[in-house]
Amino acid sequence: MQWLARAELASAVANAGGLGIIAAGSFHTASELRQEIRKMKNLTDKPFAVNFTLMPARRPVVWEEYINAALEEGVGIIETSGRSPEPYMEWLRAAGVMVLHKVARIRDALTAERLGADAVTIVGCEAGGHPGMEDVASLALIPRAVNSLKIPVIAGGGFADGRGLVTALALGAEGVVMGTRFMASQECPVHPKIKELLLKTVETDTMIVERSIQNAARVIRTDFAQKVLAMEEAGATLEELFPMLDGNRVRAAYESGDTNDSMLYCGQSVGLINEILSVKEIIDGIMSEAKEIMGRLGGEV
């Protein structure tokens, strides 16, 4: 959700009862992130988190500056992902914030627990963005994580409705994280043409690229994505692939609505999306459906 998980969308999630998350990687400087956090506080008085995706980047990113900005602005929940949060954990624990860590493998979840994370989000291969290299589906991965960990587990990958929430709870998770469903929301700052594409896309219209650079990504199957895959299959180097994978290219596509000049990250849950709703309508609908299902099954949410 880089470029999209900004204050407008994150505050809508928070105000509707979810945990809104701002993606720190959307901002070119720590000062920009600081201003976005202040904007978030003007839009909601509910708890929210800031995500730090700690992956290598071409542009120099001093994550310490970004994290310090978040802590100074009073953010109480920090989510890390992309690589081990170990270099920052002692600092975050001393600051007294809640730390969530997002992973795609059980061994990484166990590492996060050992380092002191308060909870982990674990994503199956259905997820959009970067679901890891192991191709394990959520249905198998989530209960494995629950069985392996003592800290709470949040489920990701393939969730978009109340049926998915009930499934995640049945598997032992405490809740779900959603990206693709919120892309197709009224508050998401992505171009309307891309929202229209999401409504036409089904689960078989996504594909995995970037395996050759050990950074598997699920995207919409466009001519552009097929070209990237062909380059990988022909043995393209990272230097050759980088212009195609540049985050600024993704940002430009999100803003212009050009659906075939960039990767368009998307999970298989896109097949469950058939209308553009407000974030509140999405969350209220999920909770209503989940309660109806649990009632039918003789339980309660």
SVG drawing of the C-alpha trace seen along z (x, -y; Angstrom):
<svg xmlns="http://www.w3.org/2000/svg" viewBox="-28 -19 51 45">
<polyline fill="none" stroke="black" stroke-width="0.4" points="0.0,0.0 3.0,-2.3 1.8,-5.7 -1.8,-4.8 -1.8,-4.3 -1.8,-8.0 -3.8,-10.0 -7.1,-10.1 -7.4,-6.3 -5.8,-5.4 -8.0,-7.8 -11.1,-6.4 -10.1,-2.9 -9.4,-4.1 -12.7,-6.0 -14.6,-3.0 -13.1,-0.8 -10.1,0.7 -6.4,0.0 -5.4,-2.6 -1.8,-2.3 0.3,-5.0 3.1,-3.7 6.2,-5.6 7.8,-4.6 5.3,-6.9 7.3,-9.9 10.7,-11.1 11.8,-12.7 11.1,-12.2 9.7,-15.7 7.1,-14.7 6.1,-11.7 5.9,-14.0 3.5,-16.3 1.4,-13.3 1.2,-12.0 0.0,-15.5 -2.6,-15.4 -3.7,-12.0 -4.2,-13.3 -6.5,-16.1 -8.6,-13.5 -9.0,-10.9 -8.6,-10.6 -8.4,-6.8 -5.2,-4.7 -3.2,-4.2 0.1,-2.8 3.0,-3.7 4.5,-1.0 8.3,-0.9 9.1,1.5 12.8,2.0 13.8,3.3 16.8,1.9 16.0,-1.1 17.8,-3.0 17.1,-6.3 18.9,-6.6 16.5,-6.1 17.7,-6.7 15.0,-4.8 16.2,-6.0 15.1,-9.5 11.6,-8.3 11.2,-6.2 12.3,-9.1 9.7,-11.4 7.0,-8.9 8.0,-8.5 8.3,-12.2 4.8,-12.7 3.5,-10.2 2.6,-7.3 1.9,-4.4 1.9,-1.5 4.8,-0.7 4.6,2.0 7.8,3.2 8.2,5.5 10.5,6.4 13.4,7.6 14.3,8.2 13.5,5.3 16.3,6.3 18.4,3.1 15.5,1.1 13.8,3.3 15.7,2.2 14.9,-1.4 11.2,-0.7 10.8,1.4 12.4,-1.4 10.0,-3.9 7.1,-1.8 5.3,-1.5 3.5,1.6 5.5,3.4 3.8,5.4 6.0,7.3 4.7,8.5 6.2,11.8 5.5,14.5 7.4,17.3 7.1,19.1 10.8,18.8 10.6,15.1 7.6,14.9 9.5,16.9 12.4,14.4 10.1,11.5 8.6,13.1 12.1,13.7 13.1,10.1 10.1,8.8 7.4,8.1 3.9,7.7 2.2,9.5 2.9,10.7 1.0,10.4 1.6,13.4 0.6,13.3 -0.2,16.2 0.7,16.4 -2.7,15.0 -1.6,11.5 -0.8,8.6 2.5,6.9 5.3,9.2 3.9,12.4 7.3,14.2 8.9,16.9 7.5,20.1 4.0,20.2 2.2,21.3 -1.5,20.5 -3.1,18.6 -5.3,21.7 -2.1,23.6 0.1,20.8 -2.1,19.1 -2.8,22.1 0.9,23.0 1.8,19.6 -0.8,19.8 0.5,23.2 4.1,22.0 3.8,18.6 2.8,17.4 2.1,13.8 -1.0,12.8 -1.3,13.5 -3.0,11.3 -4.0,13.0 -3.2,11.6 -3.6,12.8 -7.0,13.4 -9.3,11.5 -11.9,9.1 -15.2,10.0 -17.0,11.3 -16.5,14.9 -12.7,14.4 -12.8,12.8 -14.7,15.7 -12.2,18.1 -9.3,16.2 -10.8,16.3 -11.5,20.0 -7.8,20.6 -6.8,18.9 -5.9,15.4 -7.0,12.3 -8.1,10.4 -7.2,9.7 -5.2,7.2 -6.5,6.1 -4.9,4.1 -6.6,4.9 -10.1,4.4 -9.2,0.9 -7.6,0.1 -11.2,0.4 -12.6,-2.1 -13.9,-5.6 -11.2,-7.1 -8.3,-5.4 -6.2,-8.0 -5.7,-5.8 -7.0,-6.9 -10.6,-5.9 -9.4,-4.0 -7.4,-1.6 -10.5,-1.2 -12.5,-0.3 -9.8,2.3 -10.0,3.8 -13.7,4.4 -13.0,6.2 -10.2,8.3 -10.6,11.8 -8.3,14.0 -6.9,15.7 -5.9,12.3 -3.0,11.9 0.5,13.3 3.8,13.5 6.8,11.6 10.2,10.7 11.1,14.3 14.4,13.9 15.5,11.2 14.2,13.1 11.4,10.6 8.3,12.3 5.4,9.9 1.8,10.5 0.4,8.1 -2.4,7.7 -1.6,9.6 -1.1,6.8 1.1,6.6 3.6,4.7 3.8,7.4 4.1,10.0 7.0,8.1 8.7,8.0 8.3,11.8 9.7,12.4 12.7,10.3 13.2,12.4 12.9,15.6 15.5,14.3 17.9,13.7 17.7,10.0 19.8,8.6 18.6,6.4 20.1,3.4 18.1,4.2 14.9,4.8 15.1,1.8 13.6,-0.8 10.6,1.4 10.2,1.9 10.9,-1.7 8.5,-2.8 8.1,-6.2 6.7,-4.5 4.1,-2.8 3.2,-6.2 2.8,-7.8 0.5,-5.0 -1.6,-5.4 -1.9,-9.1 -2.5,-9.0 -4.6,-5.9 -2.3,-4.4 -2.9,-0.7 -0.2,0.6 3.0,-1.3 3.7,0.0 3.3,2.9 -0.2,2.8 0.1,4.7 -3.0,6.7 -4.0,9.8 -6.2,12.7 -9.0,11.3 -9.7,8.9 -12.0,11.6 -14.3,10.9 -14.7,7.2 -17.6,6.1 -18.3,2.5 -16.5,-0.6 -17.7,-1.4 -16.6,-3.8 -14.3,-2.4 -17.0,-2.5 -19.4,-0.6 -16.7,2.0 -15.9,2.5 -19.5,2.4 -20.4,4.9 -17.6,7.3 -18.7,7.1 -22.4,7.6 -21.6,10.6 -19.3,12.1 -21.9,11.8 -24.6,13.4 -22.3,16.3 -21.3,16.8 -24.9,16.7 -25.8,19.3 -22.9,21.4 -24.0,21.0 -21.1,18.8 -20.6,15.1 -18.0,12.4"/>
</svg>
